[in-house]
Amino acid sequence: MTTAERRRILITGASSGIGLEAAKILLARGDALTVLCRNAERADATRAALSDSVQTCVADLADLASVAKVIEELRQNQESFDALVLNAGLQYAGHGSPRWSAQGIELTVAVNHLAHQLLAEELKEHTRAIVITASEVHNPSTGGGRVGLPAGLGAMEGLHQGPGAPMVDGESRFNADKAYKDSKLCNLLMALEISRQRPDLPVVAWSPGLVIARTSGGFFRESRQANPLGQALFGFVARDLLRLTESVERAGDLLVQLINEQLHQPGFSYWSNGLLGPGRHQFEPTQPSEEACDSDKATKLWTLSNGLISSLLARSD
Ligand SMILES: NC(=O)c1ccc[n+]([C@@H]2O[C@H](COP(=O)([O-])OP(=O)(O)OC[C@H]3O[C@@H](n4cnc5c(N)ncnc54)[C@H](OP(=O)(O)O)[C@@H]3O)[C@@H](O)[C@H]2O)c1
């Protein structure tokens, strides 16, 4: 591989799951990776799982001050990237009480949305493309999006309220599953807004489909704690009996496919790994939900989120 073909990629959420699988493929291809990990221990484990050649940087996405610090370090090193892959995410559906970030923001929205918006805002002039891992559950008319309370940001009063607001809409009672769906809707709206600001930039949001790891870790780790039996049954039925899930390896492969194919396609696109039937998925460009296509809402979300991030960072100083 020539130096020109060797890409430098910054990725969040590559210490586990889909991101880790994608990182293995990118490394095997010869790309240079910078993996953002939540702490030094996770960074060591990630290098051990991947390669010592992987560059790691440390930032807890649940702490905006820590994200701002890592951005400063990347800038001081004059880092620039072929792709910024915003893939980290969490959910704790099944738990009844909100959890809070270091700045007092509901954890799902803080990690999945605000931390990634800060990275996107500060690094979008230093990357040639942005890829964001969203989810079909952002769309209330899809199979996953129909189960439980639907995604919906309302007037986003929660972002005005700031610390202590349990939900983005500022009016619903706390529901961890809806908080996750809302955060993924934020991912789509953020992608749309970045693309409006930077039409020359490829901005790709995507959904991997349902991925349930066989290990004790992975995306459903928190839900498993809340309801071990229910989650074991859900995993068995969805993954092994009905074969509704995607493998973590294939999901990682899809992420790399997007990076390979979309890196030179300016503009916004959304790709979803739709379920056709048991064990059968189709990965294709897909229309996001109606709310996710609302460009005024996308601009408002970006502005409100930036305002909130700035005020929280000012208080953290
Ligand atoms: N699995 C699914 O069914 C599914 C479906 C649709 C979309 N997605 C999306 O796919 C993405 C990857 O999920 P996954 O399935 O690969 O789950 P996963 O195995 O749990 O991976 C999540 C990644 O995010 C990182 N992360 C979480 N909180 C963080 C924090 N505070 N600071 C830094 N890093 C943090 C984790 O780091 P640690 O290793 O340190 O915990 C891990 O690397 C997420 O955005 C998720 O919303 C998943």
The ligand as a MOL file (V3000), in Angstrom:
LIG
                    3D

  0  0  0     0  0            999 V3000
M  V30 BEGIN CTAB
M  V30 COUNTS 48 52 0 0 0
M  V30 BEGIN ATOM
M  V30 1 N -25.4300 -3.3000 19.2410 0
M  V30 2 C -26.5410 -2.8990 18.6300 0
M  V30 3 O -27.5670 -3.6200 18.5650 0
M  V30 4 C -26.5840 -1.5410 17.9750 0
M  V30 5 C -27.6590 -1.2250 17.1550 0
M  V30 6 C -27.7160 0.0300 16.5530 0
M  V30 7 C -26.7010 0.9390 16.7810 0
M  V30 8 N -25.6790 0.6130 17.5990 0 CHG=1
M  V30 9 C -24.6240 1.6230 17.8190 0
M  V30 10 O -23.3700 1.0600 17.5070 0
M  V30 11 C -22.3400 1.7550 18.2350 0
M  V30 12 C -21.3730 0.7520 18.8100 0
M  V30 13 O -22.0720 -0.0950 19.7050 0
M  V30 14 P -21.6350 -1.6160 19.9920 0
M  V30 15 O -22.7890 -2.4730 19.6840 0
M  V30 16 O -20.3250 -1.8900 19.3820 0 CHG=-1
M  V30 17 O -21.5340 -1.5430 21.6080 0
M  V30 18 P -20.3150 -1.7760 22.6100 0
M  V30 19 O -19.6440 -3.0720 22.3180 0
M  V30 20 O -20.8900 -1.5610 23.9540 0
M  V30 21 O -19.2860 -0.6050 22.2430 0
M  V30 22 C -19.5090 0.7060 22.6780 0
M  V30 23 C -18.2300 1.4850 22.5980 0
M  V30 24 O -18.4630 2.8160 23.0820 0
M  V30 25 C -17.4770 3.1240 24.0690 0
M  V30 26 N -17.9560 4.0660 25.0850 0
M  V30 27 C -19.1240 4.0320 25.7650 0
M  V30 28 N -19.1470 5.0010 26.6960 0
M  V30 29 C -17.9740 5.6830 26.5840 0
M  V30 30 C -17.3890 6.7730 27.2850 0
M  V30 31 N -18.0090 7.3660 28.3160 0
M  V30 32 N -16.1820 7.2110 26.8870 0
M  V30 33 C -15.5130 6.6100 25.8650 0
M  V30 34 N -16.0030 5.5490 25.1820 0
M  V30 35 C -17.2090 5.0880 25.5490 0
M  V30 36 C -17.1920 1.7850 24.7220 0
M  V30 37 O -16.0040 1.8470 25.4870 0
M  V30 38 P -15.6850 0.7160 26.6140 0
M  V30 39 O -15.2020 -0.4790 25.8410 0
M  V30 40 O -14.6460 1.3330 27.4740 0
M  V30 41 O -16.9630 0.4600 27.3330 0
M  V30 42 C -17.1280 0.8900 23.4950 0
M  V30 43 O -15.8810 1.0060 22.8450 0
M  V30 44 C -23.0790 2.6230 19.2650 0
M  V30 45 O -23.1070 3.9560 18.8210 0
M  V30 46 C -24.4910 2.0670 19.2660 0
M  V30 47 O -25.4550 3.0480 19.6110 0
M  V30 48 C -25.5810 -0.6040 18.1940 0
M  V30 END ATOM
M  V30 BEGIN BOND
M  V30 1 1 1 2
M  V30 2 2 2 3
M  V30 3 1 2 4
M  V30 4 1 4 5
M  V30 5 2 4 48
M  V30 6 2 5 6
M  V30 7 1 6 7
M  V30 8 2 7 8
M  V30 9 1 8 9
M  V30 10 1 8 48
M  V30 11 1 9 10
M  V30 12 1 9 46
M  V30 13 1 10 11
M  V30 14 1 11 12
M  V30 15 1 11 44
M  V30 16 1 12 13
M  V30 17 1 13 14
M  V30 18 2 14 15
M  V30 19 1 14 16
M  V30 20 1 14 17
M  V30 21 1 17 18
M  V30 22 2 18 19
M  V30 23 1 18 20
M  V30 24 1 18 21
M  V30 25 1 21 22
M  V30 26 1 22 23
M  V30 27 1 23 24
M  V30 28 1 23 42
M  V30 29 1 24 25
M  V30 30 1 25 26
M  V30 31 1 25 36
M  V30 32 1 26 27
M  V30 33 1 26 35
M  V30 34 2 27 28
M  V30 35 1 28 29
M  V30 36 1 29 30
M  V30 37 2 29 35
M  V30 38 1 30 31
M  V30 39 2 30 32
M  V30 40 1 32 33
M  V30 41 2 33 34
M  V30 42 1 34 35
M  V30 43 1 36 37
M  V30 44 1 36 42
M  V30 45 1 37 38
M  V30 46 2 38 39
M  V30 47 1 38 40
M  V30 48 1 38 41
M  V30 49 1 42 43
M  V30 50 1 44 45
M  V30 51 1 44 46
M  V30 52 1 46 47
M  V30 END BOND
M  V30 END CTAB
M  END
